Amino acid sequence: ALLRAQGNEIDIKLAGHAIQEVGADERAGWLSAIEVGPANLLQDMADHAMFLQVNVARIVTFALGLLGLGLLMLGRTGQRESHLTYFGLLSILVGAMQVRHWWAEFPLPNYTAELITSAGLPLMALATIQFFLRYAGWRSRPIDVALYAQCLIMPASMLLAGPWRVHTLTSSWIVLLTTQIIVAVAIY
C-alpha cells in the first residue's frame, strides 16, 4: 500500500567493516540483492537462510571439534599414528574458524578478532603440512622450525601492518601458506 508506481526510495544503513579491515571477503560489509514481497514469504526465506548459515555451521563446528578430539587421542597412541594428531589439530582449528560465521555479536573489536583469526591460518598450515609429511613417513627438523616460526611471524606482521592492511596482508599470507601446503601434498 505504501509503494507508488514511480519514485519510491529506500534508505539502507549498512553495518559492517570495510574490506581492508577484514581477512576474508565474507566478513566485510556487503549488500546482497534486496528482496521485496509479502512479509510471510520473506520471513520463510530468512528462516531458511538462517538455518543454513547458522545452525548447520554450528553442527559442523561441533562435529569437527569432536572428530578432532578423537583424532588427537588416537594420534597419541603410538609413533605410527602421529600423523593423526596433526589431522585432529586441523579439524579443531577448522571448526574454531567457523565460529566467526555464526556468532552474531563477536565480543572482541574487529581488529583483535581478525588478528586471532589470522593467527589460526599458519597453525592450520602447520597441521596440514605436518599431517602429509608425517603420513608419508618424512620428518625434517628445519621444516618443523620454519613452520613454528611462521606461526609467530604472521601475527607479528599483522600487528605491524595495522588495521587498514589486514585484507592485503592476510591474502598474501594465504597465497604463501597454500603454496606450502601444495608442496607438502606433492612430497606426499
C-alpha positions as CSV (number, residue, x, y, z in Angstrom):
1,A,0.0,0.0,0.0
2,L,3.0,2.3,0.6
3,L,4.5,1.7,-2.9
4,R,3.9,4.2,-5.6
5,A,4.1,3.4,-9.3
6,Q,7.3,5.5,-9.6
7,G,9.7,7.4,-7.4
8,N,9.9,5.0,-4.4
9,E,13.0,5.4,-2.3
10,I,14.5,3.1,0.4
11,D,17.3,4.3,2.7
12,I,19.5,1.5,3.8
13,K,22.1,1.7,6.6
14,L,24.8,-0.9,6.0
15,A,26.6,-2.2,9.1
16,G,29.9,-3.9,8.6
17,H,33.6,-3.5,8.2
18,A,35.5,-2.2,5.1
19,I,37.2,-4.9,3.0
20,Q,40.6,-3.6,4.1
21,E,39.8,-4.3,7.8
22,V,39.0,-8.0,7.4
23,G,41.0,-11.0,6.4
24,A,38.3,-12.7,4.3
25,D,35.8,-11.2,1.9
26,E,32.8,-12.8,3.5
27,R,33.4,-10.9,6.8
28,A,33.3,-7.5,5.0
29,G,30.1,-5.4,5.0
30,W,28.3,-6.3,1.8
31,L,24.8,-5.7,0.5
32,S,23.1,-8.6,-1.2
33,A,20.1,-8.4,-3.6
34,I,17.2,-6.7,-2.0
35,E,14.0,-8.9,-1.8
36,V,10.7,-7.2,-1.9
37,G,7.5,-9.1,-1.2
38,P,4.9,-10.2,1.3
39,A,6.4,-10.4,4.8
40,N,5.3,-14.0,5.4
41,L,7.2,-15.3,2.3
42,L,10.3,-13.2,3.1
43,Q,10.3,-14.5,6.7
44,D,10.2,-18.1,5.4
45,M,13.2,-17.3,3.2
46,A,15.0,-15.6,6.1
47,D,14.4,-18.5,8.4
48,H,15.7,-21.0,5.8
49,A,18.8,-18.9,5.2
50,M,19.4,-18.5,9.0
51,F,19.1,-22.3,9.4
52,L,21.7,-22.9,6.7
53,Q,24.1,-20.2,7.7
54,V,23.9,-20.5,11.4
55,N,22.5,-23.8,12.6
56,V,24.3,-26.0,10.0
57,A,27.6,-24.1,10.7
58,R,27.1,-24.8,14.5
59,I,26.6,-28.5,13.8
60,V,29.7,-28.7,11.5
61,T,31.7,-26.8,14.2
62,F,30.6,-29.3,16.9
63,A,31.3,-32.3,14.6
64,L,34.7,-31.1,13.6
65,G,35.6,-30.5,17.3
66,L,34.5,-34.0,18.3
67,L,36.4,-35.5,15.3
68,G,39.5,-33.5,16.2
69,L,39.4,-34.6,19.8
70,G,39.1,-38.2,18.8
71,L,41.9,-38.0,16.3
72,L,44.1,-36.2,18.8
73,M,43.6,-39.1,21.3
74,L,44.1,-41.7,18.6
75,G,47.3,-39.9,17.4
76,R,48.8,-40.2,20.9
77,T,48.5,-44.0,20.9
78,G,51.8,-44.6,19.1
79,Q,54.5,-43.3,16.7
80,R,52.9,-44.9,13.7
81,E,49.7,-42.8,14.2
82,S,51.4,-39.5,15.0
83,H,50.0,-38.0,11.7
84,L,46.5,-38.3,13.2
85,T,47.5,-35.8,15.9
86,Y,48.0,-33.2,13.2
87,F,44.8,-34.1,11.4
88,G,42.9,-33.8,14.7
89,L,44.5,-30.4,15.3
90,L,43.5,-29.3,11.8
91,S,39.9,-30.5,12.4
92,I,39.7,-28.5,15.6
93,L,41.2,-25.4,14.0
94,V,38.8,-25.5,11.0
95,G,35.9,-25.8,13.5
96,A,37.2,-22.9,15.5
97,M,37.5,-20.8,12.4
98,Q,33.8,-21.5,11.7
99,V,32.7,-19.8,14.9
100,R,33.0,-16.3,13.3
101,H,30.4,-17.3,10.7
102,W,27.6,-18.0,13.2
103,W,28.5,-15.9,16.3
104,A,26.3,-12.8,15.7
105,E,27.9,-10.4,18.2
106,F,31.5,-11.3,18.5
107,P,32.7,-10.0,21.9
108,L,36.0,-8.5,20.6
109,P,36.8,-5.5,18.5
110,N,37.1,-6.4,14.8
111,Y,40.9,-5.8,14.6
112,T,41.5,-8.1,17.6
113,A,39.2,-10.8,16.2
114,E,41.0,-10.6,12.8
115,L,44.4,-10.9,14.5
116,I,43.2,-14.0,16.3
117,T,41.6,-15.5,13.2
118,S,44.7,-14.8,11.0
119,A,46.9,-16.3,13.7
120,G,45.0,-19.5,13.2
121,L,46.0,-19.7,9.5
122,P,49.6,-20.6,10.0
123,L,48.6,-23.1,12.6
124,M,46.2,-24.7,10.1
125,A,49.0,-24.8,7.5
126,L,51.4,-26.3,10.1
127,A,48.8,-29.0,10.9
128,T,48.1,-29.8,7.3
129,I,51.7,-29.9,6.2
130,Q,52.8,-32.0,9.2
131,F,49.9,-34.4,8.6
132,F,51.0,-35.0,5.0
133,L,54.7,-35.2,5.8
134,R,54.2,-37.5,8.8
135,Y,51.8,-39.7,6.9
136,A,54.4,-40.1,4.2
137,G,56.9,-41.0,7.0
138,W,59.0,-37.9,6.3
139,R,60.4,-35.7,9.1
140,S,62.5,-32.6,8.8
141,R,63.7,-30.5,11.7
142,P,64.3,-27.4,9.6
143,I,60.8,-27.6,8.2
144,D,59.4,-28.0,11.7
145,V,61.3,-25.0,13.0
146,A,60.2,-22.9,10.0
147,L,56.5,-23.8,10.4
148,Y,56.6,-23.0,14.1
149,A,58.4,-19.7,13.4
150,Q,55.8,-18.8,10.8
151,C,53.2,-19.2,13.5
152,L,54.8,-16.3,15.3
153,I,55.9,-14.2,12.3
154,M,52.4,-14.0,10.7
155,P,50.6,-12.5,13.7
156,A,53.6,-10.1,14.3
157,S,53.4,-8.9,10.7
158,M,49.7,-8.3,11.1
159,L,50.3,-6.2,14.2
160,L,53.0,-4.2,12.4
161,A,50.8,-3.6,9.3
162,G,47.9,-2.2,11.3
163,P,44.1,-2.4,10.9
164,W,43.9,-1.0,7.4
165,R,46.1,-3.6,5.8
166,V,44.5,-6.7,7.2
167,H,43.0,-7.9,4.0
168,T,46.0,-7.3,1.8
169,L,48.4,-9.0,4.3
170,T,46.1,-11.9,5.0
171,S,45.6,-12.5,1.3
172,S,49.4,-12.5,0.8
173,W,49.9,-15.0,3.6
174,I,47.2,-17.2,2.3
175,V,49.0,-17.5,-1.0
176,L,52.2,-18.4,0.8
177,L,50.6,-20.9,3.1
178,T,48.6,-22.5,0.3
179,T,51.8,-22.9,-1.8
180,Q,53.5,-24.6,1.2
181,I,50.6,-27.0,1.5
182,I,50.7,-27.8,-2.2
183,V,54.4,-28.6,-1.9
184,A,53.7,-30.9,1.1
185,V,51.0,-32.7,-0.9
186,A,53.4,-33.1,-3.8
187,I,56.0,-34.5,-1.4
188,Y,53.4,-36.9,0.0
